[in-house]
């Protein structure tokens, strides 16, 4: 069960230390460190609802009339004032990165205007309230020192895919989903086999193989560069992010960080970033287009990268035991023979 916490400022040095540790941790729910947008969508903070909310009351979602008193007998289709300590984050939250700016904006909105949009959640087998969507409001409520969050109880999604897709659809509707969020979460979903491969993920969400591949490739950006990029909403288009990622692969993280700050300061376009990379690379043409797919074997994870134009295929795996390396090597030799 999630616990309440008080927001405290971190020094830049401490922030780097936390980022380095977090980059190696499993990412779900409260462990997500960054934010994909500097400003939480003003639409999500400003959407008006017909009914006024008073802390301590529960609401009938159909009638919109408050029942007196608090309730722990949650029913699907009703809205409740739920203690923050009783709420768990969505384990497949489509939003992956959260900036302090975004959380502070939400906290100020909740303090000044109250919660105008209910979060949505389902009940798990332990009768815990698990968010479907509403993580920004949850974090904002904690930062604001509030005790409760207004939550509509919905039917529990039948599968992990259904849970992710319902939450993501809500974010897309509010224009809160970014390619950076998608890249980091899709990589996890593919690794955990929530979707068997990139094509299945793309078909479920309505994206082409190329878009999925380009998006997933963004997950190779360093946590430091991701945290900086997230502070600049104008940098969060797929074209710009891919251009930055390609530049980082060529020039390294430090040079990429300098370029990111220059892009933000000067308003460089993605075309200018590509031109900067090509000038550094001294190549007159674009690099061969590649597709990537996450793979796992004997507990190790990695990816297969295929280059369409020159017929090159690369396989990389990390975390294999010596025995597994030998076994896989023999299998590949047999296959190639």
N, C-alpha and C positions, 0 to 999 in steps of 0.2 A: 504494500500500500504506500502511496506517495506521501511524503512528509512536507510540511510547510517550511519555508526558509526565508531569511531576511536578505535582501539584496545588499551587497557591499562592493565597493570599488576595488579593482585590482590594478596594481602597477603594471606598466608595459612589460617589465621583465617577468613578473609573475604570470601575466597573460600568456607569454610565449611558452613558459614552462607548462602551464595547464594545457595549452594547445598541443604540445609535443606528446604529453601523456594521453590526452583524449584521442589523438589520431590513431593510436594503437588499440583503442577500446571498441567493443561492439557498440554500434550506434542505434539506439532506439529510445523513444520517449524522452525522459529527462536528461539523457546523456548527450543529446545534441547540443553543440556548443555555440555554433554560429547562427547567422540569419541571412537569408537570401535577399531580403529587401530592407533598405534603411528605414522606410516609413511603412508601418502597418497600413494596409489599405484603408484610406479614409472612409471608403464606402462601408467597410465592415464596422467601423466605429460609429458611423452616422446614420445607418439605416434605421428608420423609425418603426416601432411596433405599436400596435393599437393599445396594448395593455400596459399600465404602469406597474413596475415591479417593486415590491416592498420586502426587504430582507426578513426572513423568518416565516414567510408564507409559501405555500405550495399552490400550484396552478393547475387547473384542468385545461389541457391543451386544446380541447374541442370547444369548451364553453368560454374559456378565457376568464373564468371567475375564480378568485382565490379561495382555497380551503383554509381555515384557521389552523395555525400550529405547524410544527415541523413534522416530517414524516420519513420513516425509513422503509415503509412498505411501498417500494417503487413499483409503478405500473407503466407499461408501454403506452405511449401517447400522452403522457402527462409531463408537466414541467415542475421541477423541484428546485428549492434553494439548498444546494448540497455543500457540506463542509469541504473545504479545500483538501483537508487531510484524508478525506474519503474518496478522492478522485485519483485515478491512475491515468497516465498518458497513453495515447494510442501507440501500441508497439510498432505499428507500421505507418506512423505519421508521415504524410507526404512532404510536409515542410521539414527540412533537415537543418537549416541554419537560421539562427536568430541573433540579431544584433542587440546591444544594449539600447540603442536608439529606438528600435521597434518596440521593445518591452516598455521603455519609459513612456512612449507615446500612448500605448494602451493603458498603462497605469494611470496616467493623467486623465485620459478620457473616462475611465471607470470612476475615478474620484469625482470628476466634474459633472458627468452626465449620467452616471449609473450604467448598468449593463443593459443595453438596448437590444442585443441579439443573443438569444440563448445558444449555448454550446449544445452539442448532441453527444449522447453516450449510450452504451448498452450495459447490461448487467452480466457479469461473468458467473461462473459456478459458485463463487464465494460471495455473491451478492455485492461485489465491489462495482463501483461506477467507473467504467472504462471509456475514455473519450473516443468518439469517432472523429469529430473535428471541434476545435476550440482551444488548441494549445496556446495560442498567443493570448487569448483572454485569461486562461489559467495562469500563465506566467505573469501577466499584467496584474491580475488580482493579488498574487503573492507579493509582487513588488510594491503594490499599493497598500499592503497590510490588511487587506480584506479577509474575512473569515469564510465567505461562501461564494459559490458561483451558480448562476442560474443555468440549469441543464435540462434539456428535453430527453426523456428516456425513449429510445427507439428499439426496434427488434434487433437482436444480435445478428450481425452479418453471418451468413452461412459458411463462408470460407475466408481465408486470409486475403485472397484476391478481391473478394467482395468488400471486405473491410477497407483495403487500400483504395479501391476504385471509388467507393462512396465518399471517402474523405477527400480524395484528390478532386473529384467532381465539384465538391463544395468550394475548394480553394480556387479552382479554375474559374468558377462562376464569380467569385469575388476578385479575380485577377491577382491572387496572392501566390500563384505557383510560378516558379521560374525554372529555366533549364538547369540551373545549378542545383536546385532542390531535387529535380528529377534525376540528374546524373548520380548524385550520391545515394539516393534511395533506390534507384533502379539497380545500381551495382549490388546493393545488399539483397534486394529481392531476387536477383538472378543467382547470387551466391547461395542463398538459402533455398533455392528452387521453388519459391512461391510461383514464379513463372519458369518453365523449363528452359527457355532460351529467349534471345532478343526478339525473334520473330513473333513468338507467342505473346510477349509483352506488348509489342507494337500493335498486333491485331486486336488485343483487348482494349487498348487505349486509342486506337485509330491513327497510328503513326506508321510511316513507311520504315523499311529496314534501314535506309540511309539516315533518317532523322534519329532513330533509336541509337544507331551506332555512333553517330557524331555526338549525341548527348551523353551516352555512357562514357565516351572518351574523356569527358571533362572531369571525371572522378580522379584522373591522374594528377590534377592540380594539387599542389601542396596545401596543407591546412593553413599555413601562414598566408599564402596568396588568396585562398578562398575567403578568409576572414576579412581581408582588405577589400577584395572585389565586392563583397556583400554590402559594404558601406556605401556603394555607389550604384543606385538603381539603374542609371543610364548604361552601365556596363553589362547588364544581365540579359542581353539578347544572345541567341544561340550563335550567330555569326561572330559577334565580338568575343564571346567566351572561347570559341574554337580557335580564333585567331590568337588569343592570349595563350591558350594551351600549346599551340604549335610553336609559338615564340619561346615559351618556357622550356619545351623539350629541346630546342636548339641551343638556347643561350643560358639556361639554368635559372633557378629560382630567384637569385639575387637580382639579376638583370631584368627578369620578368616583373619583379616587384617594383623596380624603378619605372618600368614602362607603364605598369598599371597606374601609378600615381601621375605619370605624365599624361596618360589618356584622360584621366579625370580632370586634371588641371587645364589641359588645352582642348579638350573635346575632340580628340582624334577619332576618326571613323574606323570601322573594321578593315576597310580597304587600305587605309594608311598603316594599320598595324601589320597587315599581310605584306605590304610593300617594305616595311621596316625589317621584317623577318627575311624576306627574299634578298634584300640588300646585304644583310648580315651573312646570309647563306651563300650569296653570290651565284644564285641559280636564276636563269631566265624564265623558268616555268615552275608550276606548282609541283609539290611533292606528290608521288603516287597516292591516290585515294586508298584508304585501308578500312577494313571492317574489323571489329573486335567482338569477341564473345567470351564471357566469363566461363571458366571450367573448374572442376574440382576432381581430385583423384587421391584416394587413400588419406583423406583429411587435409591435403594440401590444396591451395587455391591459386588460380592464375588466369591466363587468358590465351586464346588463339587469335592471332592477328593475320588477316589475309590481305595482300596487296593485289588489287585486281589487274593493274596495267602490266606489271612485270612478273606476274605469276609466282610471287614469293609468299611463303607461309611460315609463320613463327609461332612456336609454342613455348610458353614460360610457366613454370610452376614453382612455388616457394613453400617450404615446410615439409618436403618429402624426407622420409627416413632413407638411410643408405640402402636398405633392402628394397624399398619401393623404387628407388632410382634404378637399381639394377633390373628389377622386374619390368619396369616401364621401358627401359632401354632395349631389353630383349624383345619385348612385344613390338616396339617400333621397327627394329631391324627385321623381324619376321614379316611385318606388314609391308615394308618397303621392298623386301626380297620378292 
